Amino acid sequence: MRIKFILPALTEATSPFFRPVKYSLFPPLGLATLAAFCAPDDELTLVDEHVEKLRLDDDPELVVIQVYITNAYRAYEIADCYRARGCAVAMGGLHVTSLPDEAAQHADAVCLGPGEEVFPHLLADARAGRLQPRYVAQTRTLLGVPPIRRDLIRRALYLVPNSIVVTRGCPHHCDFCYKDAFFASGKGFYTQTVDAALAEIERLPGRHLYFLDDHLLGHQRFARELFVGMRGMRRLFQGASTVDAILRGDTIELAAKAGLRSIFIGFESLSTANLEGANKTQNLRHSYKRAIARLHELGIAINGSFVFGLDDDRDDVFDRTVDWAVTQGLTTATFHIATPYPGTAYFQRIEAQGRLLHRDWRRYDTRQAVFVPKHLSPAALERGYWRAYRDFYRWTNILQSASRGGSVAHRLRRFAYAAGWKRFEPLWDFLIRTRQLASMLPLLETILNRPEPTASSAPMVGAQEDL
Ligand code: SF4
């Protein structure tokens, strides 16, 4: 069977002002995971429109499209085009799961929830010519999932070709998070076996890995066994965690020993009222400062994520957040405008309060205000958001932030990482457009590399929380 897997580009990618670096980081692992269920004699193609041109003049028998909110209209355009020519189209992903009736107008079949469970059934039905209109994942397991078809990925087009996911979902339920809608009909958090995860790591060349898991430390026993198993593999890796997990037990030390060099943390807000309002309980009653100090001592750089526009935010939130992030020595910061994604509790609340401005999904990109904030105008929220980025990445702030916490070598590495990432964005764009991105991977590995922490440098904070 001829099967084409497509990750459509969000609409702005067609603009000459498009900054491609954010979308050239990671290959479309989800689609490559589904491709693994195909038969050896199936003819497969996988196209990521963010990094390569999509042809629409071919004639696959089945088109599988991954949809997220800002690429939804482009996805529908592509689907309509193929269906008009008689090709069967299946769609899945976060946006399809949130709004299946909208997506179903453009597809022969929609998949709700994680694809691993339902895709084999969908494939069998497609072969038999009796696709069902809707497939809903109910049970949750990663047992028996075949190895990802990484051979379909054009590695040279991505800065981080070695991205990997070893868990699904997250044990928490922040009310603005898209993933709750995605996992609504079953278990919301589960893992691969440790052996399967280690085998997947073994298959990846080079040293650098990026774990795209929502919460790599979310299942402590799994995470600990994984990190112990990774010791001696000489990997350097990045991943995401929460404040409470960093302070719990010594899992973060095991991660550092296994090669963790940079971590993404959703601090979201410095306001307790905002955290409570968003059900971000894992950040409450845990000291951000202690978590940060612990990471600095272990030589782990921090990418802090913050949301602006929650109900307790006023005019001063932007400057206060940037000052705090710089003072704490965060290496990079990711700012977002609060965005009520359909299917979330946050969306329901904002909609019920009549504060939604529109449903133009292209603009639900966390850079535009799509609702009326409580104490700010939408325009002030957008201005503050852009100013926060500008201020955080001023040379003076990069220097100041890098000078806080950890060893001299750790500070130098953080400076190189932050400066390289944000201050040289035009260079990244040039490398992407000239297809030389892969040549930068050794540089990234050099920046992240460092000697193993010595026993005397291991911090003691958090030991009382082992219980
Ligand atoms: S911790 Fe992150 S991934 Fe988990 S529910 Fe909250 S926002 Fe979502």
Boltz pocket constraint, residues with backbone or C-beta under 6 A from the ligand:
constraints:
  - pocket:
      binder: B
      contacts: [[A, 169], [A, 170], [A, 171], [A, 172], [A, 173], [A, 174], [A, 177], [A, 178], [A, 179], [A, 214], [A, 215], [A, 242], [A, 266]]
      max_distance: 6.0
